[in-house]
Amino acid sequence: MNYNNAEITISAVSPAQYPATTVPEIALAGRSNVGKSSFINKFLNRKSLARTSSKPGKTATLNFYNIDNSFFFVDLPGYGYAEVSKAEREKWAKMINLYLTTRAQLITTFLILDARHKPTKDDIAMYEWIKARHGYVNIIVTKLDKLKKSKIDENIELIKKTLNFGENDVLLPFSAQSGIGVSEARELVEGLVTQ
């Protein structure tokens, strides 16, 4: 698979705008500012295909990234960001829910978590939703480089315990800075999209 052959196809807000393709899609769900865009860029070895921002709540659409016409990453708006109005949050929740519950091409949803923080109620709810839908959860734990080495294992164990991590689940530590986890993430994705 040629990861350099990647482009953003559309930023959609309704099903009418979803790409008319049949290739598999992998949704990326996580809190605002958790590192979804950085994950996409590092995974694809691109500097700024996915726009990163220090300001949370920036992604307000479903962003479809076509990777080598083999699969799409679908970057969902981040949840749990308090400074966005309640009406806007509700609009995003409906948009995310509609995509997740109706899109036939969706094969799985990756839960993106920040290695530095214990999962929130929103994270737990998303974990449980993905689990109920797919029977397992693939978790990408980002921002590993921002933790002291001595804290990594401890924090990962806390994440697993908080989520009630299951035996069919997968957790991949990841760093957009150092590249930890890139090859494992690619292997995981390739296994999913070629099934």
C-alpha positions as CSV (number, residue, x, y, z in Angstrom):
1,M,0.0,0.0,0.0
2,N,1.4,3.4,-1.0
3,Y,0.8,5.7,2.0
4,N,2.2,8.7,0.2
5,N,-0.8,8.4,-2.2
6,A,-3.2,10.1,0.2
7,E,-5.5,13.1,0.0
8,I,-8.5,14.6,1.8
9,T,-11.5,13.9,-0.4
10,I,-14.2,15.9,1.4
11,S,-15.2,17.5,4.6
12,A,-18.8,16.3,5.0
13,V,-21.6,17.4,7.3
14,S,-24.3,15.1,5.9
15,P,-24.7,11.7,4.2
16,A,-25.4,13.3,0.9
17,Q,-21.7,14.5,0.9
18,Y,-20.1,11.2,1.9
19,P,-17.9,9.8,-0.9
20,A,-19.7,7.5,-3.3
21,T,-17.2,4.6,-2.9
22,T,-17.2,1.1,-1.6
23,V,-13.7,0.9,-0.1
24,P,-13.5,0.3,3.7
25,E,-13.6,3.2,6.1
26,I,-11.9,3.5,9.5
27,A,-13.3,6.2,11.8
28,L,-11.1,8.0,14.3
29,A,-12.9,9.1,17.4
30,G,-11.5,10.9,20.4
31,R,-11.7,14.0,22.6
32,S,-10.8,17.4,21.1
33,N,-7.1,18.0,20.9
34,V,-6.2,14.3,21.5
35,G,-3.9,14.1,18.5
36,K,-6.1,12.6,15.7
37,S,-4.7,14.8,13.0
38,S,-1.1,14.2,14.2
39,F,-1.8,10.5,14.1
40,I,-3.1,10.7,10.5
41,N,-0.1,12.8,9.4
42,K,2.5,10.5,11.1
43,F,0.8,7.4,9.8
44,L,0.9,8.7,6.3
45,N,4.4,10.3,6.7
46,R,3.0,13.7,5.8
47,K,3.7,17.0,7.4
48,S,0.3,18.6,7.2
49,L,-2.3,16.7,5.3
50,A,-4.5,16.7,8.3
51,R,-4.6,20.2,9.8
52,T,-3.4,20.2,13.4
53,S,-4.3,23.0,15.8
54,S,-3.4,23.9,19.4
55,K,-7.0,25.1,19.7
56,P,-9.4,22.3,20.5
57,G,-12.7,22.0,18.8
58,K,-11.3,22.8,15.4
59,T,-12.6,19.8,13.5
60,A,-16.3,20.5,12.9
61,T,-16.9,18.1,10.0
62,L,-16.3,14.5,9.0
63,N,-13.0,14.6,7.1
64,F,-12.6,11.8,4.6
65,Y,-8.9,10.9,3.8
66,N,-8.5,8.6,0.8
67,I,-5.4,6.4,1.2
68,D,-4.2,4.9,-2.1
69,N,-7.9,4.2,-3.1
70,S,-7.6,1.3,-0.6
71,F,-9.4,2.7,2.4
72,F,-10.5,6.0,4.1
73,F,-9.6,7.4,7.5
74,V,-12.7,9.4,8.6
75,D,-11.7,12.0,11.2
76,L,-14.7,12.7,13.4
77,P,-15.2,16.0,15.3
78,G,-13.6,15.8,18.8
79,Y,-16.0,15.3,21.7
80,G,-16.0,16.7,25.2
81,Y,-14.9,20.2,24.4
82,A,-16.6,22.6,26.8
83,E,-16.0,25.9,25.0
84,V,-18.1,25.0,22.0
85,S,-21.7,25.9,22.5
86,K,-24.2,23.2,23.7
87,A,-26.1,23.5,20.4
88,E,-22.9,23.0,18.4
89,R,-21.9,20.0,20.5
90,E,-25.3,18.5,19.9
91,K,-25.1,19.1,16.2
92,W,-21.7,17.4,16.1
93,A,-23.0,14.4,18.2
94,K,-25.9,13.9,15.7
95,M,-23.5,14.1,12.7
96,I,-21.2,11.6,14.3
97,N,-24.0,9.3,15.4
98,L,-25.6,9.3,11.9
99,Y,-22.3,8.4,10.3
100,L,-21.4,5.7,12.8
101,T,-24.8,4.0,12.7
102,T,-25.6,4.2,9.0
103,R,-22.4,4.0,7.0
104,A,-22.1,0.6,5.4
105,Q,-18.4,1.1,4.5
106,L,-17.4,1.6,8.1
107,I,-15.5,-1.5,9.2
108,T,-14.2,-0.2,12.6
109,T,-13.7,2.8,14.8
110,F,-10.4,3.6,16.4
111,L,-10.6,5.2,19.8
112,I,-7.8,7.8,20.2
113,L,-6.7,8.6,23.7
114,D,-4.1,10.8,25.3
115,A,-1.5,8.7,27.2
116,R,-1.2,11.4,29.9
117,H,-4.8,11.3,31.0
118,K,-7.2,8.9,32.6
119,P,-10.2,8.2,30.2
120,T,-13.1,10.5,30.7
121,K,-16.8,9.6,30.9
122,D,-17.0,10.5,27.2
123,D,-14.1,8.2,26.4
124,I,-15.7,5.4,28.3
125,A,-19.0,5.9,26.6
126,M,-17.3,5.9,23.2
127,Y,-15.3,2.7,24.1
128,E,-18.6,1.0,25.2
129,W,-20.4,2.1,22.0
130,I,-17.6,0.8,19.7
131,K,-17.4,-2.4,21.7
132,A,-21.2,-3.0,21.4
133,R,-21.0,-2.3,17.6
134,H,-17.9,-4.2,16.7
135,G,-17.2,-6.6,19.5
136,Y,-13.7,-5.2,20.1
137,V,-12.0,-1.9,20.3
138,N,-8.7,-0.7,18.7
139,I,-7.2,2.0,20.9
140,I,-4.4,4.3,19.8
141,V,-2.7,6.0,22.8
142,T,-1.1,9.2,21.6
143,K,1.4,11.8,23.0
144,L,3.6,9.1,24.4
145,D,6.6,11.4,24.0
146,K,5.1,13.8,26.5
147,L,5.3,11.3,29.3
148,K,8.3,10.3,31.4
149,K,9.4,6.8,30.4
150,S,8.8,5.6,34.0
151,K,5.1,6.7,33.7
152,I,4.2,5.0,30.4
153,D,3.4,1.5,31.7
154,E,1.6,2.9,34.7
155,N,-0.6,5.2,32.6
156,I,-1.4,2.5,30.0
157,E,-2.5,0.2,32.8
158,L,-4.7,2.9,34.2
159,I,-6.3,3.4,30.8
160,K,-7.0,-0.3,30.5
161,K,-8.4,-0.6,34.0
162,T,-10.6,2.5,33.5
163,L,-12.1,1.1,30.3
164,N,-12.4,-2.5,31.5
165,F,-10.2,-3.4,28.6
166,G,-11.2,-6.7,27.0
167,E,-9.1,-9.7,25.7
168,N,-10.2,-9.0,22.1
169,D,-9.2,-5.3,22.3
170,V,-5.9,-3.9,21.0
171,L,-4.0,-1.0,22.5
172,L,-1.2,0.6,20.5
173,P,1.1,3.2,22.1
174,F,1.9,5.9,19.6
175,S,4.0,9.0,19.2
176,A,3.8,11.4,16.3
177,Q,7.1,12.9,17.5
178,S,9.3,9.8,17.7
179,G,7.3,7.5,15.4
180,I,6.7,4.8,18.0
181,G,3.8,2.7,17.0
182,V,3.7,3.7,13.3
183,S,4.6,0.3,11.8
184,E,2.3,-1.5,14.3
185,A,-0.6,0.9,13.4
186,R,0.0,0.3,9.6
187,E,0.1,-3.5,10.2
188,L,-3.2,-3.3,12.2
189,V,-4.9,-1.2,9.5
190,E,-3.7,-3.4,6.6
191,G,-5.0,-6.5,8.5
192,L,-8.4,-4.8,8.8
193,V,-8.8,-3.5,5.3
194,T,-7.6,-6.6,3.5
195,Q,-9.9,-9.0,5.3
